[in-house]
Amino acid sequence: MPKMGGIEMLTELRKDTWGKDAEVIVLTVVKELDKIEKIISLGCFEYLIKTDWNLDNIVQKIKNRIKD
């Protein structure tokens, strides 16, 4: 992301009243365990590594979550 990284964005989102409970799906190329643990600790709903998923799978995951 051009202005801030995903961890920073998620940290800021969680500070805000409307964003503290937002369900977030993280789509990233980050595979470093410490960063993954940090993102998960910030309460992301799903953590997807871009190279492991195709667009159809990602769209289906979003649709399934919206149904719930």
PyMOL CGO cylinders between C-alpha atoms (Angstrom):
from pymol import cmd
from pymol.cgo import CYLINDER

trace = [
    CYLINDER, 0.00, 0.00, 0.00, 1.41, 3.37, -0.91, 0.3, 1, 1, 1, 1, 1, 1,
    CYLINDER, 1.41, 3.37, -0.91, 0.94, 5.39, 2.31, 0.3, 1, 1, 1, 1, 1, 1,
    CYLINDER, 0.94, 5.39, 2.31, 1.24, 2.76, 5.06, 0.3, 1, 1, 1, 1, 1, 1,
    CYLINDER, 1.24, 2.76, 5.06, 1.79, -0.95, 5.50, 0.3, 1, 1, 1, 1, 1, 1,
    CYLINDER, 1.79, -0.95, 5.50, -0.96, -3.43, 6.26, 0.3, 1, 1, 1, 1, 1, 1,
    CYLINDER, -0.96, -3.43, 6.26, 0.03, -3.91, 9.89, 0.3, 1, 1, 1, 1, 1, 1,
    CYLINDER, 0.03, -3.91, 9.89, 0.00, -0.15, 10.46, 0.3, 1, 1, 1, 1, 1, 1,
    CYLINDER, 0.00, -0.15, 10.46, -3.36, 0.17, 8.68, 0.3, 1, 1, 1, 1, 1, 1,
    CYLINDER, -3.36, 0.17, 8.68, -4.90, -2.64, 10.75, 0.3, 1, 1, 1, 1, 1, 1,
    CYLINDER, -4.90, -2.64, 10.75, -3.49, -1.14, 13.96, 0.3, 1, 1, 1, 1, 1, 1,
    CYLINDER, -3.49, -1.14, 13.96, -5.07, 2.22, 13.12, 0.3, 1, 1, 1, 1, 1, 1,
    CYLINDER, -5.07, 2.22, 13.12, -8.36, 0.57, 12.16, 0.3, 1, 1, 1, 1, 1, 1,
    CYLINDER, -8.36, 0.57, 12.16, -8.55, -1.19, 15.53, 0.3, 1, 1, 1, 1, 1, 1,
    CYLINDER, -8.55, -1.19, 15.53, -8.08, 2.12, 17.37, 0.3, 1, 1, 1, 1, 1, 1,
    CYLINDER, -8.08, 2.12, 17.37, -11.22, 3.58, 15.79, 0.3, 1, 1, 1, 1, 1, 1,
    CYLINDER, -11.22, 3.58, 15.79, -14.68, 2.91, 17.24, 0.3, 1, 1, 1, 1, 1, 1,
    CYLINDER, -14.68, 2.91, 17.24, -16.21, 1.80, 13.95, 0.3, 1, 1, 1, 1, 1, 1,
    CYLINDER, -16.21, 1.80, 13.95, -13.16, -0.27, 13.00, 0.3, 1, 1, 1, 1, 1, 1,
    CYLINDER, -13.16, -0.27, 13.00, -12.41, -2.10, 16.22, 0.3, 1, 1, 1, 1, 1, 1,
    CYLINDER, -12.41, -2.10, 16.22, -14.82, -4.94, 15.42, 0.3, 1, 1, 1, 1, 1, 1,
    CYLINDER, -14.82, -4.94, 15.42, -14.58, -4.88, 11.61, 0.3, 1, 1, 1, 1, 1, 1,
    CYLINDER, -14.58, -4.88, 11.61, -13.94, -8.25, 10.03, 0.3, 1, 1, 1, 1, 1, 1,
    CYLINDER, -13.94, -8.25, 10.03, -10.80, -8.06, 7.96, 0.3, 1, 1, 1, 1, 1, 1,
    CYLINDER, -10.80, -8.06, 7.96, -9.43, -10.46, 5.39, 0.3, 1, 1, 1, 1, 1, 1,
    CYLINDER, -9.43, -10.46, 5.39, -5.71, -9.90, 4.87, 0.3, 1, 1, 1, 1, 1, 1,
    CYLINDER, -5.71, -9.90, 4.87, -4.38, -10.73, 1.39, 0.3, 1, 1, 1, 1, 1, 1,
    CYLINDER, -4.38, -10.73, 1.39, -0.61, -10.47, 1.36, 0.3, 1, 1, 1, 1, 1, 1,
    CYLINDER, -0.61, -10.47, 1.36, 2.71, -11.88, 0.24, 0.3, 1, 1, 1, 1, 1, 1,
    CYLINDER, 2.71, -11.88, 0.24, 4.08, -11.71, 3.80, 0.3, 1, 1, 1, 1, 1, 1,
    CYLINDER, 4.08, -11.71, 3.80, 5.17, -15.10, 5.09, 0.3, 1, 1, 1, 1, 1, 1,
    CYLINDER, 5.17, -15.10, 5.09, 7.34, -14.04, 8.05, 0.3, 1, 1, 1, 1, 1, 1,
    CYLINDER, 7.34, -14.04, 8.05, 5.98, -15.71, 11.19, 0.3, 1, 1, 1, 1, 1, 1,
    CYLINDER, 5.98, -15.71, 11.19, 6.39, -12.65, 13.43, 0.3, 1, 1, 1, 1, 1, 1,
    CYLINDER, 6.39, -12.65, 13.43, 4.38, -10.48, 11.03, 0.3, 1, 1, 1, 1, 1, 1,
    CYLINDER, 4.38, -10.48, 11.03, 1.70, -13.15, 10.62, 0.3, 1, 1, 1, 1, 1, 1,
    CYLINDER, 1.70, -13.15, 10.62, 1.37, -13.43, 14.41, 0.3, 1, 1, 1, 1, 1, 1,
    CYLINDER, 1.37, -13.43, 14.41, 1.08, -9.63, 14.72, 0.3, 1, 1, 1, 1, 1, 1,
    CYLINDER, 1.08, -9.63, 14.72, -1.65, -9.45, 12.06, 0.3, 1, 1, 1, 1, 1, 1,
    CYLINDER, -1.65, -9.45, 12.06, -3.60, -12.30, 13.63, 0.3, 1, 1, 1, 1, 1, 1,
    CYLINDER, -3.60, -12.30, 13.63, -3.27, -10.68, 17.07, 0.3, 1, 1, 1, 1, 1, 1,
    CYLINDER, -3.27, -10.68, 17.07, -4.92, -7.57, 15.59, 0.3, 1, 1, 1, 1, 1, 1,
    CYLINDER, -4.92, -7.57, 15.59, -7.98, -9.67, 14.88, 0.3, 1, 1, 1, 1, 1, 1,
    CYLINDER, -7.98, -9.67, 14.88, -8.06, -10.40, 11.18, 0.3, 1, 1, 1, 1, 1, 1,
    CYLINDER, -8.06, -10.40, 11.18, -10.78, -12.83, 10.17, 0.3, 1, 1, 1, 1, 1, 1,
    CYLINDER, -10.78, -12.83, 10.17, -8.71, -14.54, 7.51, 0.3, 1, 1, 1, 1, 1, 1,
    CYLINDER, -8.71, -14.54, 7.51, -5.04, -14.41, 6.51, 0.3, 1, 1, 1, 1, 1, 1,
    CYLINDER, -5.04, -14.41, 6.51, -4.40, -15.35, 2.89, 0.3, 1, 1, 1, 1, 1, 1,
    CYLINDER, -4.40, -15.35, 2.89, -1.05, -15.49, 1.12, 0.3, 1, 1, 1, 1, 1, 1,
    CYLINDER, -1.05, -15.49, 1.12, -1.56, -14.26, -2.44, 0.3, 1, 1, 1, 1, 1, 1,
    CYLINDER, -1.56, -14.26, -2.44, 0.48, -16.98, -4.11, 0.3, 1, 1, 1, 1, 1, 1,
    CYLINDER, 0.48, -16.98, -4.11, -1.61, -19.71, -2.44, 0.3, 1, 1, 1, 1, 1, 1,
    CYLINDER, -1.61, -19.71, -2.44, -5.01, -18.49, -3.69, 0.3, 1, 1, 1, 1, 1, 1,
    CYLINDER, -5.01, -18.49, -3.69, -6.60, -17.57, -6.99, 0.3, 1, 1, 1, 1, 1, 1,
    CYLINDER, -6.60, -17.57, -6.99, -9.18, -14.83, -7.44, 0.3, 1, 1, 1, 1, 1, 1,
    CYLINDER, -9.18, -14.83, -7.44, -12.14, -17.24, -7.60, 0.3, 1, 1, 1, 1, 1, 1,
    CYLINDER, -12.14, -17.24, -7.60, -11.18, -18.77, -4.23, 0.3, 1, 1, 1, 1, 1, 1,
    CYLINDER, -11.18, -18.77, -4.23, -10.83, -15.35, -2.62, 0.3, 1, 1, 1, 1, 1, 1,
    CYLINDER, -10.83, -15.35, -2.62, -14.19, -14.17, -3.95, 0.3, 1, 1, 1, 1, 1, 1,
    CYLINDER, -14.19, -14.17, -3.95, -15.84, -17.35, -2.68, 0.3, 1, 1, 1, 1, 1, 1,
    CYLINDER, -15.84, -17.35, -2.68, -14.35, -16.86, 0.80, 0.3, 1, 1, 1, 1, 1, 1,
    CYLINDER, -14.35, -16.86, 0.80, -15.74, -13.32, 0.89, 0.3, 1, 1, 1, 1, 1, 1,
    CYLINDER, -15.74, -13.32, 0.89, -19.16, -14.46, -0.31, 0.3, 1, 1, 1, 1, 1, 1,
    CYLINDER, -19.16, -14.46, -0.31, -19.24, -17.20, 2.32, 0.3, 1, 1, 1, 1, 1, 1,
    CYLINDER, -19.24, -17.20, 2.32, -18.36, -14.73, 5.05, 0.3, 1, 1, 1, 1, 1, 1,
    CYLINDER, -18.36, -14.73, 5.05, -21.02, -12.26, 3.93, 0.3, 1, 1, 1, 1, 1, 1,
    CYLINDER, -21.02, -12.26, 3.93, -23.65, -15.05, 4.13, 0.3, 1, 1, 1, 1, 1, 1,
    CYLINDER, -23.65, -15.05, 4.13, -22.76, -15.76, 7.81, 0.3, 1, 1, 1, 1, 1, 1,
]
cmd.load_cgo(trace, "trace")
